[in-house]
Each structure stands twice: as structure tokens, then as C-alpha cells.
């Protein structure tokens, strides 16, 4: 995929680059961010690896990682990605999303998802966009449901985490014919 920058009222989604390592690491410091995440940034070295791996997967066409830049202070506050991109099947996943806790329960997540979904359905012409989260991550599950995604089921014992716990993964999706209704609802949320 070509260079993609998605610009909203509250945030910009900018392609992840090596010069983002330090500000991304600074945003990643609060430990509560990583409670339910399969991937964690718990050291500067992990931030370096996170960014370099993100760039590599983008170059291979597998994922497209973004940094989230808050308009309020022009700072990096987290990351999100278009993942598991399958142009043959016209599907992708939105994931690897995290924000600094000061941006939780703000318009940031709603606008990020709006921009990503709009790009997926209106530019990339996807038929299906998927979301996955840990079964135990109640906050994430509620946020995905609030977007208008449909919970499809639970993949049991789907992923072994670094700490040895085996996670059950909840799968959600939004289909192309559902996008217009989801889009209208997200626009209402963003108007508030």
C-alpha cells in the first residue's frame, strides 16, 4: 500500500516510522495499557522492536501500523494498525490499538476507528473488517461493541501470551453492508 495518512478533527493517523520510537515509548509507559495486550512495550528496547517490526510488516504488505497524533498538543498518544490485510478476500483486521490512559474514554478511539473503517470500506473496498480482543478485556469488548461491531464468537485457547497464559480471543466484525449505519452512529458520537 502507498503512504496513507488519515486526518480527523481530534487525531491524525500517520504511518509509523523510526523517528517515532522515543515519543511512542514515552506514551507507552503507563503499565495499565498492557494489562490485556498480547504485545507489550515494557522497555525502550521493546519500543524499538515494536516500531521496526511494524515497518517491516508494512513493507511486506501484511500490516499497516500508524502512530496516533493528538491535535490538542501535537503529541503521539498511541498506535493502531490495519492488520492481516487480505486483498483477495477483501478483509482486514483493525488491531494492535493502544492509547495513553489520559485519552481513554475520549473521542480519540471513536475517531481512530471511524478513520480506519472509512478507509477500509470506502478506499480499500473491503467486505469485512474484523476486531479481536482478549475475552477478559471487558473495556475493549465494550468499546468494540459501542462501535457497532457484531460479536461473532470466541476462539478458545487461541493465543499463548508471553507470561504463559493462554488467551481466549473474542472476534467481532463489521460487514460492508453494515458500514453506512455504523458510520452514521459514529458521526453522531463524534458530534457530541
DAJO-V276661 format. One record per backbone hydrogen bond with DSSP energy under -1.0 kcal/mol. NH is the residue of the N-H (numbers start at 0). CO is the residue of the C=O. If there is no record, write none. Layout:
# DAJO-V276661
[[NH CO] [NH CO]]
This chain:
# DAJO-V276661
[[5 12] [7 10] [11 68] [12 5] [13 66] [15 64] [19 16] [20 17] [23 19] [24 20] [25 21] [26 22] [27 23] [32 29] [33 30] [46 42] [47 43] [48 44] [49 45] [50 46] [51 47] [52 48] [53 49] [54 50] [55 51] [56 52] [57 53] [58 54] [59 55] [60 57] [61 56] [62 56] [63 81] [65 79] [66 13] [67 77] [68 11] [69 74] [70 9] [73 69] [76 67] [78 97] [79 65] [80 94] [81 63] [82 92] [84 61] [85 90] [89 85] [90 85] [91 127] [92 82] [93 129] [94 80] [97 78] [99 76] [102 99] [103 100] [110 106] [111 107] [112 108] [113 109] [114 110] [115 111] [116 112] [117 113] [118 114] [119 115] [120 116] [121 117] [122 118] [123 118] [125 119] [126 89] [127 89] [128 173] [129 91] [130 171] [132 169] [134 167] [136 133] [137 135] [140 136] [141 137] [142 138] [143 139] [144 140] [145 141] [146 142] [147 144] [148 143] [149 172] [151 170] [152 170] [154 168] [157 166] [158 166] [160 164] [163 160] [166 158] [168 154] [169 132] [170 152] [171 130] [172 149] [173 128] [175 126] [177 174] [178 175] [181 177] [182 178] [183 179] [184 180] [185 181] [186 182] [187 183] [188 184] [189 185] [190 186]]
